[in-house]
Structure formats: C-alpha cells, structure tokens
Amino acid sequence: MAHPFLRALAGVGLLLPACAAAPAERSQPIASGKEAFGEYCASCHGETGEGDGPAAGALSKPPADLRRIAARRGGVFPKFEVQRIIDGRDPIVAHGPRDMPIWGHDFSLTEAPGLAHEGEARGQIQLIVEYLESIQITE
C-alpha cells in the first residue's frame, strides 16, 4: 500500500507513475542512490534535486533545493541530519510540520518486519543520502 501522501498526489495525477508504488511493492531491489532518488524523491524534489518536481506545486511548502544542503550549512553536508529527515520516524521538532512521507516506515514495510527489514530500510536511506551528498553544489 502506498503512503497516504503519495496516494493523495497520485489521485490528482501529480505523481510520476513509478512513484505511485510503495517501496515494499518493488520487484527489483534498487542498487543506487540516484535510482532511489528518482523513484521516491523526484516527484517533489525534481530529477536534479532542485525542488521543481511535478508534484511540487501541490505542496503547502515548496520542496527544498537538495543540491544546496551543504551550502546552507557552511559547506558541510550533515549526513546524520539528512538521514533523520528522510527516515522521518524520529522527527526533528525544530523543523516544524513534516510534509514529506515517513520513508523509514515505508522502506521497512514487509509481511514479516524485523531487524533484517530495518537494515534494508536504513540501507535504502543511506543510498539516497550518499547520492544527495554527491550532487551538492558550492556556488
């Protein structure tokens, strides 16, 4: 079952077809952060991470330009903070309301949850974090 946020966007025709399926419904594992980003993040954040995805206009708060995370933090890419934000199960209260899906929950959905599935969820998030770090611009 897709995340409620994704189902709502799909219902108004704003999602890319590949993003309508929940992570647990994929038949092939995702091997790269770029592929995972395209599958789960690009509908809002855009293919390049600029914040210009097809669903961006339907959101109450514009998606962040993910290429400038390090630039907004003095040139340092905060891996742990980015992991927490993507995971979403341990909210960062100071950031205010969360418009993003709680990917840590969605990535760990299986018929038999357990430590192995938690590891898979964390691995998926790590791939995305590594990809985001690789697309940082310094301008």
N, CA, C and O of each residue as an XYZ file, in Angstrom:
556
protein
N       0.836     -1.182      0.000
C       0.000      0.000      0.000
C       0.875      1.236      0.000
O       1.785      1.335      0.822
N       0.638      2.158     -0.870
C       1.425      3.375     -0.962
C       1.151      4.284      0.224
O       0.085      4.224      0.835
N       2.119      5.120      0.539
C       1.985      6.101      1.618
C       0.770      6.985      1.329
O       0.539      7.329      0.170
N      -0.025      7.371      2.359
C      -1.230      8.189      2.135
C      -0.943      9.465      1.359
O      -1.748      9.867      0.519
N       0.186     10.108      1.622
C       0.559     11.327      0.900
C       0.726     11.030     -0.591
O       0.260     11.790     -1.439
N       1.397      9.914     -0.901
C       1.609      9.538     -2.295
C       0.301      9.172     -2.972
O       0.075      9.518     -4.131
N      -0.575      8.460     -2.234
C      -1.880      8.107     -2.820
C      -2.662      9.372     -3.140
O      -3.301      9.454     -4.189
N      -2.620     10.363     -2.246
C      -3.358     11.605     -2.483
C      -2.834     12.316     -3.718
O      -3.618     12.789     -4.541
N      -1.514     12.396     -3.856
C      -0.947     13.049     -5.035
C      -1.253     12.260     -6.305
O      -1.549     12.836     -7.352
N      -1.177     10.936     -6.198
C      -1.492     10.112     -7.362
C      -2.943     10.305     -7.777
O      -3.264     10.288     -8.966
N      -3.819     10.490     -6.792
C      -5.239     10.683     -7.063
C      -5.523     11.928     -7.873
O      -6.520     11.984     -8.593
N      -4.665     12.924     -7.768
C      -4.860     14.133     -8.569
C      -3.919     14.152     -9.762
O      -3.764     15.183    -10.416
N      -3.290     13.016    -10.048
C      -2.476     12.883    -11.251
C      -1.164     13.633    -11.211
O      -0.646     14.023    -12.257
N      -0.608     13.847    -10.016
C       0.609     14.634     -9.921
C       1.879     13.825     -9.808
O       2.970     14.389     -9.890
N       1.774     12.530     -9.625
C       2.969     11.732     -9.436
C       3.413     11.054    -10.713
O       2.610     10.728    -11.588
N       4.709     10.853    -10.794
C       5.247     10.034    -11.866
C       4.763      8.608    -11.632
O       4.676      8.193    -10.476
N       4.450      7.852    -12.652
C       3.913      6.509    -12.444
C       4.792      5.637    -11.552
O       4.267      4.860    -10.754
N       6.093      5.745    -11.663
C       6.972      4.898    -10.865
C       6.888      5.217     -9.388
O       7.233      4.371     -8.562
N       6.443      6.404     -9.028
C       6.414      6.798     -7.619
C       5.131      6.392     -6.925
O       5.021      6.561     -5.710
N       4.170      5.870     -7.637
C       2.885      5.529     -7.039
C       2.965      4.263     -6.198
O       2.131      4.066     -5.314
N       3.945      3.400     -6.451
C       4.061      2.157     -5.698
C       4.864      2.382     -4.431
O       5.846      3.125     -4.431
N       4.447      1.744     -3.358
C       5.202      1.818     -2.107
C       6.504      1.056     -2.279
O       6.569      0.143     -3.102
N       7.537      1.397     -1.534
C       8.808      0.701     -1.661
C       8.702     -0.807     -1.494
O       9.412     -1.542     -2.181
N       7.846     -1.292     -0.613
C       7.730     -2.722     -0.371
C       7.145     -3.469     -1.567
O       7.215     -4.697     -1.613
N       6.573     -2.759     -2.531
C       5.932     -3.398     -3.674
C       6.859     -3.567     -4.873
O       6.436     -4.118     -5.890
N       8.104     -3.113     -4.789
C       9.058     -3.246     -5.899
C       9.450     -4.698     -6.075
O       9.613     -5.423     -5.093
N       9.601     -5.127     -7.312
C      10.028     -6.494     -7.550
C      11.547     -6.591     -7.654
O      12.102     -7.659     -7.395
N      12.237     -5.513     -8.023
C      13.689     -5.495     -8.146
C      14.272     -4.543     -7.098
O      13.745     -3.448     -6.900
N      15.346     -4.945     -6.429
C      15.956     -4.039     -5.458
C      16.607     -2.848     -6.164
O      17.058     -2.954     -7.304
N      16.643     -1.745     -5.482
C      17.290     -0.544     -6.016
C      18.750     -0.590     -5.608
O      19.064     -0.794     -4.436
N      19.639     -0.404     -6.565
C      21.059     -0.566     -6.317
C      21.819      0.741     -6.162
O      22.961      0.732     -5.703
N      21.218      1.859     -6.532
C      21.962      3.113     -6.453
C      21.117      4.214     -5.830
O      19.888      4.190     -5.893
N      21.797      5.170     -5.232
C      21.106      6.313     -4.653
C      20.400      7.150     -5.692
O      19.318      7.678     -5.434
N      20.996      7.281     -6.865
C      20.367      8.065     -7.938
C      19.050      7.414     -8.359
O      18.048      8.096     -8.572
N      19.067      6.095     -8.474
C      17.848      5.369     -8.850
C      16.784      5.515     -7.758
O      15.611      5.746     -8.052
N      17.202      5.379     -6.499
C      16.260      5.514     -5.386
C      15.690      6.931     -5.336
O      14.493      7.114     -5.110
N      16.538      7.924     -5.546
C      16.082      9.308     -5.552
C      15.037      9.512     -6.651
O      13.994     10.122     -6.418
N      15.324      9.001     -7.844
C      14.378      9.122     -8.949
C      13.058      8.436     -8.661
O      11.998      8.922     -9.058
N      13.119      7.318     -7.979
C      11.927      6.527     -7.666
C      11.053      7.176     -6.591
O       9.829      7.209     -6.718
N      11.687      7.694     -5.529
C      10.932      8.127     -4.362
C      10.926      9.629     -4.101
O      10.034     10.119     -3.408
N      11.873     10.359     -4.623
C      12.043     11.765     -4.244
C      11.782     12.755     -5.379
O      11.376     13.889     -5.127
N      12.009     12.340     -6.613
C      11.972     13.264     -7.745
C      10.589     13.837     -8.026
O      10.481     14.914     -8.612
N       9.530     13.140     -7.620
C       8.197     13.685     -7.897
C       8.011     15.031     -7.209
O       7.286     15.882     -7.724
N       8.638     15.242     -6.076
C       8.557     16.537     -5.378
C       9.818     17.367     -5.591
O       9.735     18.557     -5.896
N      10.990     16.741     -5.431
C      12.249     17.486     -5.454
C      12.829     17.651     -6.858
O      13.820     18.362     -7.021
N      12.249     17.023     -7.867
C      12.736     17.142     -9.233
C      13.865     16.174     -9.520
O      14.538     15.705     -8.603
N      14.071     15.880    -10.780
C      15.104     14.923    -11.195
C      16.500     15.339    -10.747
O      17.335     14.480    -10.462
N      16.766     16.638    -10.681
C      18.093     17.112    -10.292
C      18.171     17.506     -8.828
O      19.244     17.892     -8.364
N      17.069     17.422     -8.076
C      17.057     17.793     -6.676
C      16.810     19.263     -6.428
O      16.942     19.739     -5.300
N      16.452     19.981     -7.469
C      16.293     21.428     -7.383
C      15.014     21.870     -6.670
O      14.890     23.039     -6.304
N      14.063     20.956     -6.467
C      12.808     21.307     -5.813
C      11.691     21.596     -6.791
O      10.684     22.205     -6.431
N      11.867     21.162     -8.030
C      10.934     21.507     -9.094
C      10.225     20.292     -9.696
O       9.955     20.262    -10.897
N       9.927     19.299     -8.871
C       9.257     18.102     -9.371
C       7.817     18.376     -9.751
O       7.277     19.418     -9.379
N       7.178     17.474    -10.479
C       5.806     17.683    -10.940
C       4.779     17.821     -9.817
O       3.719     18.410    -10.029
N       5.068     17.296     -8.638
C       4.131     17.416     -7.522
C       4.405     18.644     -6.653
O       3.622     18.935     -5.749
N       5.475     19.356     -6.899
C       5.888     20.474     -6.050
C       4.806     21.539     -5.902
O       4.617     22.073     -4.810
N       4.102     21.854     -6.970
C       3.078     22.889     -6.927
C       1.890     22.561     -6.046
O       1.163     23.464     -5.631
N       1.681     21.300     -5.756
C       0.539     20.896     -4.929
C       0.861     20.894     -3.439
O      -0.020     20.651     -2.613
N       2.098     21.160     -3.096
C       2.505     21.113     -1.693
C       2.315     22.462     -1.024
O       2.429     23.503     -1.671
N       2.022     22.447      0.282
C       1.823     23.692      1.012
C       3.132     24.446      1.199
O       3.126     25.672      1.305
N       4.249     23.737      1.241
C       5.572     24.340      1.378
C       6.418     23.826      0.216
O       6.486     22.616     -0.003
N       7.064     24.720     -0.532
C       7.874     24.254     -1.666
C       8.981     23.310     -1.208
O       9.584     23.539     -0.160
N       9.260     22.260     -1.966
C      10.348     21.353     -1.608
C      11.690     22.077     -1.645
O      11.898     22.985     -2.450
N      12.588     21.665     -0.772
C      13.914     22.271     -0.702
C      14.733     21.930     -1.940
O      14.527     20.899     -2.580
N      15.670     22.824     -2.261
C      16.681     22.549     -3.276
C      17.726     21.685     -2.583
O      18.546     22.199     -1.822
N      17.706     20.399     -2.834
C      18.572     19.459     -2.135
C      20.013     19.509     -2.605
O      20.879     18.870     -2.009
N      20.281     20.257     -3.662
C      21.653     20.413     -4.147
C      22.427     21.415     -3.298
O      23.648     21.516     -3.414
N      21.729     22.148     -2.453
C      22.366     23.231     -1.683
C      22.341     22.993     -0.171
O      22.462     23.936      0.612
N      22.186     21.749      0.229
C      22.165     21.440      1.663
C      23.474     21.880      2.313
O      23.458     22.581      3.325
N      24.593     21.477      1.746
C      25.894     21.829      2.328
C      26.131     23.336      2.264
O      26.666     23.914      3.210
N      25.749     23.973      1.180
C      25.953     25.424      1.039
C      25.197     26.181      2.126
O      25.681     27.196      2.628
N      24.014     25.692      2.491
C      23.238     26.344      3.545
C      23.827     26.093      4.929
O      23.408     26.716      5.905
N      24.800     25.182      5.018
C      25.410     24.832      6.308
C      26.921     25.040      6.274
O      27.685     24.230      6.799
N      27.327     26.113      5.665
C      28.746     26.476      5.662
C      29.654     25.496      4.959
O      30.824     25.372      5.321
N      29.142     24.795      3.961
C      29.946     23.864      3.187
C      30.010     22.452      3.752
O      30.701     21.600      3.193
N      29.309     22.186      4.844
C      29.327     20.862      5.474
C      28.013     20.150      5.178
O      26.934     20.692      5.415
N      28.116     18.929      4.656
C      26.924     18.124      4.391
C      26.615     17.315      5.645
O      27.401     16.445      6.019
N      25.476     17.583      6.311
C      25.145     16.926      7.585
C      24.477     15.564      7.372
O      23.252     15.456      7.426
N      25.280     14.535      7.132
C      24.749     13.205      6.795
C      23.714     12.704      7.796
O      22.631     12.269      7.406
N      24.044     12.764      9.083
C      23.142     12.212     10.087
C      21.803     12.952     10.086
O      20.747     12.324     10.169
N      21.844     14.274      9.994
C      20.593     15.052      9.970
C      19.766     14.717      8.736
O      18.546     14.582      8.828
N      20.414     14.580      7.585
C      19.701     14.243      6.353
C      19.086     12.849      6.473
O      17.958     12.632      6.031
N      19.816     11.904      7.066
C      19.265     10.561      7.296
C      18.016     10.637      8.159
O      17.011     10.000      7.845
N      18.063     11.403      9.236
C      16.908     11.537     10.131
C      15.712     12.153      9.418
O      14.574     11.732      9.624
N      15.972     13.148      8.585
C      14.872     13.813      7.876
C      14.219     12.846      6.899
O      12.992     12.760      6.839
N      15.018     12.124      6.141
C      14.461     11.168      5.184
C      13.710     10.067      5.923
O      12.586      9.728      5.555
N      14.326      9.508      6.962
C      13.698      8.433      7.725
C      12.358      8.893      8.295
O      11.341      8.231      8.091
N      12.348     10.016      9.003
C      11.107     10.609      9.480
C      10.474      9.995     10.704
O       9.505     10.545     11.228
N      10.985      8.872     11.179
C      10.380      8.226     12.339
C      10.803      8.879     13.650
O      10.189      8.639     14.689
N      11.834      9.691     13.608
C      12.316     10.426     14.776
C      12.307     11.896     14.376
O      13.348     12.448     14.019
N      11.137     12.536     14.433
C      11.014     13.878     13.871
C      11.916     14.910     14.556
O      12.163     14.848     15.760
N      12.392     15.847     13.757
C      13.172     16.970     14.258
C      12.167     18.087     14.500
O      11.770     18.795     13.574
N      11.762     18.235     15.753
C      10.671     19.139     16.127
C      10.942     20.566     15.686
O      10.013     21.266     15.283
N      12.186     21.017     15.751
C      12.525     22.395     15.394
C      12.253     22.694     13.922
O      12.149     23.859     13.539
N      12.137     21.666     13.098
C      11.878     21.878     11.671
C      10.409     22.125     11.367
O      10.064     22.417     10.222
N       9.542     22.017     12.355
C       8.121     22.264     12.137
C       7.425     21.060     11.540
O       7.962     19.952     11.558
N       6.212     21.276     11.003
C       5.423     20.160     10.458
C       6.135     19.468      9.298
O       6.879     20.096      8.544
N       5.898     18.190      9.173
C       6.545     17.392      8.134
C       5.585     17.201      6.964
O       4.482     16.679      7.128
N       6.019     17.628      5.792
C       5.226     17.416      4.585
C       5.674     16.164      3.836
O       4.941     15.652      2.990
N       6.873     15.669      4.141
C       7.419     14.505      3.449
C       6.820     13.213      3.980
O       6.406     13.145      5.137
N       6.773     12.188      3.137
C       6.412     10.857      3.642
C       7.437     10.403      4.686
O       8.575     10.873      4.686
N       7.043      9.514      5.551
C       7.959      8.946      6.544
C       8.595      7.727      5.882
O       8.109      6.604      6.020
N       9.680      7.965      5.168
C      10.278      6.929      4.340
C      10.839      5.778      5.159
O      10.826      4.641      4.688
N      11.329      6.030      6.365
C      11.835      4.934      7.190
C      10.770      3.888      7.438
O      11.051      2.690      7.430
N       9.555      4.340      7.656
C       8.439      3.408      7.846
C       8.119      2.700      6.536
O       7.988      1.476      6.504
N       7.993      3.462      5.464
C       7.619      2.870      4.177
C       8.672      1.902      3.661
O       8.328      0.853      3.118
N       9.965      2.237      3.823
C      11.021      1.353      3.344
C      11.096      0.062      4.143
O      11.622     -0.934      3.646
N      10.585      0.053      5.369
C      10.675     -1.154      6.192
C       9.388     -1.979      6.182
O       9.302     -2.977      6.897
N       8.385     -1.589      5.391
C       7.137     -2.346      5.339
C       7.347     -3.693      4.657
O       7.796     -3.760      3.513
N       7.025     -4.733      5.356
C       7.081     -6.086      4.801
C       6.045     -6.915      5.527
O       5.425     -6.455      6.487
N       5.862     -8.127      5.070
C       4.930     -9.011      5.755
C       5.510     -9.526      7.059
O       4.752     -9.903      7.952
N       6.814     -9.554      7.196
C       7.457    -10.059      8.416
C       8.521     -9.058      8.865
O       9.712     -9.285      8.653
N       8.099     -7.950      9.484
C       9.083     -6.947      9.888
C      10.055     -7.501     10.923
O       9.716     -8.405     11.687
N      11.240     -6.961     10.939
C      12.259     -7.398     11.887
C      13.543     -6.652     11.629
O      13.575     -5.695     10.855
N      14.603     -7.094     12.282
C      15.877     -6.398     12.162
C      16.401     -6.389     10.727
O      16.970     -5.389     10.290
N      16.220     -7.480      9.990
C      16.712     -7.516      8.615
C      16.018     -6.454      7.773
O      16.656     -5.804      6.946
N      14.729     -6.275      7.975
C      13.985     -5.299      7.195
C      14.331     -3.876      7.620
O      14.329     -2.958      6.799
N      14.625     -3.698      8.893
C      15.086     -2.397      9.370
C      16.424     -2.069      8.712
O      16.665     -0.925      8.326
N      17.286     -3.064      8.586
C      18.566     -2.861      7.908
C      18.372     -2.473      6.452
O      19.092     -1.622      5.932
N      17.403     -3.093      5.796
C      17.103     -2.744      4.406
C      16.623     -1.300      4.304
O      17.017     -0.580      3.387
N      15.777     -0.875      5.236
C      15.278      0.500      5.234
C      16.425      1.479      5.418
O      16.520      2.473      4.698
N      17.292      1.203      6.375
C      18.432      2.086      6.620
C      19.382      2.099      5.424
O      19.955      3.137      5.093
N      19.545      0.951      4.782
C      20.399      0.885      3.590
C      19.845      1.722      2.453
O      20.598      2.404      1.758
N      18.532      1.675      2.258
C      17.882      2.468      1.217
C      18.083      3.958      1.487
O      18.398      4.726      0.578
N      17.898      4.353      2.733
C      18.078      5.760      3.109
C      19.536      6.164      2.909
O      19.813      7.264      2.429
N      20.464      5.291      3.269
C      21.878      5.607      3.104
C      22.236      5.825      1.634
O      23.017      6.722      1.316
N      21.676      5.020      0.741
C      21.918      5.220     -0.692
C      21.480      6.615     -1.123
O      22.190      7.292     -1.867
N      20.310      7.045     -0.655
C      19.798      8.362     -1.025
C      20.681      9.453     -0.433
O      20.977     10.436     -1.111
N      21.105      9.298      0.816
C      21.968     10.298      1.455
C      23.286     10.425      0.689
O      23.754     11.537      0.444
N      23.879      9.312      0.317
C      25.137      9.351     -0.436
C      24.939     10.035     -1.786
O      25.800     10.792     -2.231
N      23.820      9.773     -2.430
C      23.543     10.449     -3.696
C      23.385     11.952     -3.479
O      23.935     12.752     -4.236
N      22.639     12.332     -2.456
C      22.459     13.764     -2.184
C      23.801     14.437     -1.905
O      24.040     15.556     -2.358
N      24.657     13.778     -1.179
C      25.981     14.355     -0.928
C      26.752     14.552     -2.232
O      27.509     15.512     -2.373
N      26.557     13.643     -3.176
C      27.296     13.715     -4.447
C      26.790     14.816     -5.375
O      27.501     15.196     -6.306
N      25.583     15.339     -5.151
C      25.052     16.368     -6.052
C      25.134     17.774     -5.466
O      24.555     18.711     -6.016
N      25.849     17.924     -4.352
C      25.952     19.251     -3.731
C      26.697     20.218     -4.642
O      27.692     19.855     -5.270
N      26.207     21.442     -4.708
C      26.893     22.494     -5.467
C      27.386     23.545     -4.477
O      26.764     23.775     -3.440
N      28.484     24.164     -4.800
C      29.126     25.075     -3.861
C      28.903     26.543     -4.169
O      29.381     27.401     -3.427
N      28.214     26.845     -5.203
C      28.007     28.246     -5.615
C      27.201     29.011     -4.610
O      26.938     30.197     -4.803
